[in-house]
């Protein structure tokens, strides 16, 4: 194997571990959002275990890359990444959604190390990411990049497009938006609730450089993230085609798994499928 094959193999195994922790914490809490967490798992894994320039022992290091999960309800994927990178002990994952836990139902910046932005209400995280990119590029003149994951249902929020326009105006080539395009939201298929296609052309019309990838193929995710970081002159949007509930057969592409926990039998089946790996 060469270095890149070794790296991709490592990331695929780490994504499997991430999925295990996502489902375990939601099962133990009997509350949470498995569908959107699992659709974003491979992207977040690539970011936290290879791409982001971060120091888990110094979460507030000023020169770190920033990450914003604008679809905050999918925070179990973020918490799993932070725990596995050493921001806090793994056993803390068992406190998801408990009173006084740092792991609330939506990420809270002041409660949890490694959380760069409090998110939850859709359409709010992305403008924060734009603000961070403005601060880094135009005010502090630092070299860090800002990565932001949005849901495709979230694109229905007008604030997303206001922020999108601002990112172009200020030439934020230190900003990478990644759209987790799984086609589902809480109320149904995005195409039925409020169709936003063609998403790629919309971002291009706002002056962004756009790429499109399979959001579950590490062989496509990793090069796209590195290309996006290096791109200069425009902000970059990666449209990642994903499957809601990816990795668990009975959750995949099913609206009902947007925000409900598995039963004991469902959890056991899900863990077994994750151990066997993506098909």
LINDA-V447577 format. One record per residue. PSI is psi in radians with two decimals (none if undefined). NEAR is the number of other C-alpha atoms within 10 Angstrom. Layout:
# LINDA-V447577
psi->(PSI PSI)
near->(NEAR NEAR)
This chain:
# LINDA-V447577
psi->(2.52 -3.13 -0.76 -0.66 -0.71 -0.75 -0.80 -0.70 -0.74 -0.77 -0.61 -0.71 -0.66 -0.64 -0.63 -0.76 -0.68 -0.81 -0.68 -0.84 -0.64 -0.88 -0.63 -0.76 -0.63 -0.67 -0.80 -0.65 -0.38 0.68 2.56 -3.08 1.61 -0.67 -0.98 -0.39 -0.77 -0.54 -0.51 -0.02 -0.80 -0.63 -0.86 -0.62 -0.83 -0.71 -0.92 -0.38 0.10 -0.77 -0.84 2.40 1.67 2.87 1.71 -0.47 -0.12 1.30 -0.46 0.29 2.13 -0.47 0.12 2.67 2.59 2.56 2.36 2.19 1.64 -0.56 1.29 -0.42 -0.33 0.40 -0.37 -0.57 -0.62 -0.78 -0.70 -0.75 -0.78 -0.73 -0.79 -0.42 -0.11 0.27 -0.53 2.83 2.63 -0.59 -0.34 -0.44 -0.45 -0.13 0.19 2.26 0.24 2.69 2.38 -0.03 2.57 -0.20 1.40 3.03 -0.41 2.56 2.34 2.08 -0.76 -0.16 -0.48 2.17 2.40 -0.20 2.01 -0.24 2.34 2.20 2.94 -1.17 2.14 2.49 0.03 -0.63 -0.73 -0.80 -0.57 -0.71 -0.70 -0.74 -0.72 -0.70 -0.65 -0.79 -0.80 -0.78 -0.73 -0.46 -1.06 -0.35 0.90 2.92 0.04 2.75 2.74 2.13 2.36 2.22 2.21 2.65 2.68 -0.53 -0.53 -0.41 -0.21 -0.21 2.29 -0.54 -0.49 -0.76 -0.48 -0.77 -0.67 -0.76 -0.72 -0.68 -0.67 -0.79 -0.75 0.12 0.83 1.35 0.18 0.23 2.28 2.04 2.35 2.01 2.04 1.58 1.41 -0.10 0.03 2.59 3.14 -0.58 0.01 -2.84 2.42 -0.58 -0.43 -0.67 -0.92 1.62 2.35 0.02 2.61 2.00 -0.75 -0.81 -0.57 -0.82 -0.71 -0.68 -0.47 0.13 0.36 2.69 2.27 2.39 2.72 2.31 2.93 2.02 0.10 -0.03 1.89 -0.49 -0.37 -0.61 -0.87 -0.89 -0.60 -0.73 -0.69 -0.67 -0.71 -0.73 -0.62 -0.28 2.44 2.56 -0.49 2.72 2.72 2.39 2.21 2.04 1.95 1.96 2.13 3.06 2.17 2.33 0.30 2.25 -0.27 1.99 -0.76 -0.10 -0.37 2.18 0.49 2.08 -0.65 -0.35 0.25 -0.78 0.95 2.62 2.75 2.66 3.08 -0.79 -0.73 -0.70 -0.78 -0.71 -0.73 -0.76 -0.68 -0.74 -0.66 -0.68 -0.62 -0.34 2.87 2.45 none)
near->(7 6 8 11 11 10 17 18 15 14 21 20 13 19 28 22 18 27 28 20 23 26 28 21 24 24 21 18 16 14 16 28 23 30 31 30 29 29 29 30 31 26 25 25 27 23 20 18 18 17 16 21 15 22 16 17 13 12 15 15 11 13 14 19 19 24 24 25 29 29 28 29 23 28 27 32 29 25 29 27 26 21 20 17 18 14 19 18 11 15 9 15 24 17 17 25 20 12 9 10 15 21 23 20 19 20 27 19 14 12 14 19 20 26 22 21 22 20 23 19 13 20 25 20 24 28 21 19 28 28 18 24 29 22 13 23 20 13 10 11 11 15 12 21 25 25 27 22 25 24 25 24 27 22 20 17 12 11 17 20 18 14 19 22 18 17 26 20 13 15 20 25 24 28 29 28 24 26 26 26 25 25 20 24 24 15 12 16 17 21 13 12 14 12 15 16 11 8 16 17 12 15 21 13 11 17 18 25 21 21 16 16 17 16 26 22 16 21 17 14 23 23 13 17 24 14 12 26 21 12 16 14 12 21 28 30 25 24 22 26 19 25 24 27 26 26 25 25 15 13 21 17 21 17 18 14 21 24 19 15 22 22 11 11 8 15 19 13 16 22 19 13 17 21 15 11 14 14 9)
